[in-house]
Amino acid sequence: MSTSNYIGRFAPSPTGCLHMGSLFSAVASYLQAKQAKGKWLLRIEDIDTHRTVKGATGHIINDLKLLGFQWDDVITHQNQRLSFYDSVFQALKKTK
C-alpha cells in the first residue's frame, strides 16, 4: 500500500521480448517508487502499431511476473486511450 503521492511507472513498447535495458529501467523505477512509498504502474506503449510484435505484451508481462514485479493498479494500454488523447488535443486546439 502506498503512503505518498509518488507514482512511478515502467512503460515498455511491445516490439519484442523484455531485454536487459528495459529490465534495468523496470528495476530502477520500481525501486524508486517503493523507496518513496509510492505506487508503481505498468503502462504498455502500444500505439506504434507498425512496430508492435504480436504476443510481445504477454511475454513482457509474464517475464515481469516471473521476476517478482507487482504493479499497484491495472495495466494501462496506451492504444485504449487514443480517444481520450484526441479529446484533449481537440480541446487544446480550441484554446488557440
VEXKOL-197985 format. One record per residue: chain; x, y, z of N, C-alpha, C in turn. Coordinates in pm, whole numbers. Example, Ala and Ser with C-alpha at 12.3 -4.5 7.8 and 13.67 -1.06 7.14 Angstrom:
BEGIN
  c    n_c1    n_c2    n_c3   ca_c1   ca_c2   ca_c3    c_c1    c_c2    c_c3
  A    1319    -569     780    1230    -450     780    1320    -330     780
  A    1285    -225     708    1367    -106     714    1290       3     787
//
This chain:
BEGIN
  c    n_c1    n_c2    n_c3   ca_c1   ca_c2   ca_c3    c_c1    c_c2    c_c3
  A      84    -118       0       0       0       0      88     124       0
  A      53     219     -85     134     340     -92      93     439      16
  A     192     518      59     164     619     161     205     758     112
  A     242     771     -15     278     901     -69     207     921    -202
  A     223    1039    -258     163    1070    -386     252    1031    -503
  A     369     977    -474     464     942    -579     408     829    -665
  A     420     845    -797     379     739    -888     493     716    -986
  A     548     596    -984     649     555   -1080     585     461   -1180
  A     649     446   -1294     592     356   -1392     701     300   -1482
  A     670     185   -1538     752     122   -1640     665     113   -1763
  A     715     159   -1877     633     168   -1997     705     107   -2117
  A     709     -27   -2124     777     -90   -2236     693     -86   -2364
  A     762     -80   -2476     696     -93   -2606     700    -241   -2642
  A     588    -298   -2684     585    -441   -2715     639    -470   -2855
  A     767    -438   -2873     831    -459   -3003     918    -584   -3003
  A     911    -660   -2896     989    -782   -2881     993    -821   -2734
  A    1083    -912   -2705    1096    -961   -2567    1158    -855   -2477
  A    1137    -871   -2348    1199    -786   -2248    1351    -804   -2258
  A    1425    -695   -2269    1570    -704   -2280    1636    -637   -2159
  A    1765    -650   -2150    1836    -603   -2030    1820    -453   -2007
  A    1818    -372   -2111    1799    -228   -2093    1663    -198   -2034
  A    1560    -265   -2085    1426    -247   -2031    1417    -298   -1888
  A    1479    -411   -1863    1478    -467   -1728    1546    -372   -1630
  A    1656    -311   -1671    1725    -213   -1585    1630     -97   -1553
  A    1560     -47   -1655    1465      63   -1633    1353      21   -1539
  A    1304    -101   -1555    1197    -151   -1468    1244    -158   -1323
  A    1363    -212   -1301    1417    -224   -1165    1435     -85   -1104
  A    1494       6   -1180    1520     141   -1127    1390     212   -1090
  A    1291     207   -1178    1165     276   -1149    1089     210   -1036
  A    1096      76   -1030    1029       1    -922    1090      38    -787
  A    1223      34    -779    1289      63    -651    1268     207    -608
  A    1269     300    -703    1246     440    -669    1105     460    -614
  A    1005     397    -679     866     410    -632     850     348    -494
  A     908     232    -473     893     165    -344     968     240    -234
  A    1085     296    -266    1160     373    -167    1081     496    -126
  A    1006     554    -219     925     672    -191     788     635    -132
  A     768     505    -107     640     455     -56     524     495    -146
  A     553     495    -277     452     531    -376     402     411    -452
  A     332     440    -560     279     335    -647     375     310    -763
  A     372     188    -814     447     153    -934     349      96   -1035
  A     345     154   -1153     248     115   -1254     317      57   -1377
  A     242     -27   -1447     287     -82   -1574     198     -25   -1683
  A     262      40   -1781     189     101   -1892     251      50   -2021
  A     171     -15   -2104     219     -70   -2229     209      36   -2339
  A     322      70   -2398     329     173   -2502     306     108   -2639
  A     182      80   -2670     148       3   -2790      78      85   -2898
  A     114     213   -2910      47     295   -3011     122     294   -3145
  A     244     245   -3148     318     231   -3273     286      93   -3330
  A     171      84   -3395     120     -47   -3438     210    -114   -3542
  A     286     -38   -3618     374     -98   -3720     490    -174   -3657
  A     531    -134   -3539     644    -198   -3472     602    -299   -3364
  A     474    -298   -3327     426    -389   -3223     433    -533   -3273
  A     489    -621   -3192     502    -762   -3225     392    -840   -3155
  A     318    -917   -3231     208    -996   -3174     263   -1089   -3065
  A     199   -1086   -2949     237   -1171   -2837     342   -1111   -2745
  A     407   -1002   -2788     515    -944   -2706     463    -891   -2573
  A     345    -831   -2573     290    -778   -2448     276    -888   -2344
  A     219   -1000   -2384     203   -1113   -2291     335   -1165   -2240
  A     435   -1172   -2327     568   -1218   -2285     631   -1121   -2185
  A     618    -992   -2211     675    -892   -2120     608    -901   -1983
  A     476    -909   -1982     403    -918   -1855     441   -1045   -1780
  A     447   -1157   -1851     484   -1284   -1786     627   -1279   -1731
  A     720   -1222   -1809     858   -1212   -1761     866   -1127   -1635
  A     795   -1015   -1634     796    -930   -1515     739   -1003   -1394
  A     631   -1077   -1415     573   -1156   -1305     671   -1261   -1255
  A     737   -1331   -1348     834   -1434   -1309     950   -1376   -1229
  A     984   -1251   -1257    1093   -1183   -1186    1048   -1120   -1055
  A     920   -1132   -1022     869   -1086    -893     813    -946    -889
  A     800    -882   -1004     741    -748   -1007     592    -755    -981
  A     542    -655    -908     398    -641    -881     363    -495    -900
  A     268    -467    -986     224    -329   -1009     106    -301    -919
  A      84    -174    -892     -13    -132    -791    -149     -90    -846
  A    -173    -115    -973    -302     -83   -1034    -314    -166   -1161
  A    -424    -151   -1231    -442    -226   -1355    -339    -180   -1458
  A    -304    -268   -1549    -211    -236   -1657    -283    -144   -1755
  A    -216     -36   -1792    -270      58   -1889    -210      27   -2026
  A    -296      22   -2127    -252       5   -2266    -281     137   -2338
  A    -176     200   -2387    -192     331   -2449    -291     329   -2566
  A    -297     220   -2642    -388     217   -2757    -534     222   -2716
  A    -565     198   -2591    -702     205   -2542    -737     346   -2495
  A    -643     439   -2503    -665     576   -2457    -661     677   -2572
  A    -661     630   -2696    -649     720   -2810    -764     820   -2819
  A    -885     778   -2787    -998     872   -2794    -984     980   -2686
  A    -931     945   -2570    -906    1045   -2465    -802    1146   -2513
  A    -693    1096   -2571    -589    1186   -2620    -643    1278   -2729
  A    -727    1224   -2816    -786    1306   -2921    -875    1415   -2862
  A    -953    1382   -2760   -1041    1484   -2700    -960    1595   -2634
  A    -849    1561   -2571    -763    1663   -2511    -700    1748   -2621
  A    -657    1684   -2727    -599    1758   -2839    -700    1855   -2899
  A    -822    1810   -2916    -927    1897   -2971    -954    2015   -2878
  A    -956    1991   -2747    -977    2099   -2651    -861    2200   -2657
  A    -741    2151   -2670    -625    2240   -2679    -630    2324   -2807
  A    -674    2264   -2916    -685    2339   -3041    -783    2455   -3027
  A    -888    2436   -2950    -989    2541   -2931    -935    2658   -2849
  A    -831    2638   -2771    -776    2745   -2688    -681    2835   -2766
  A    -649    2798   -2886    -554    2874   -2968    -612    3003   -3016
//
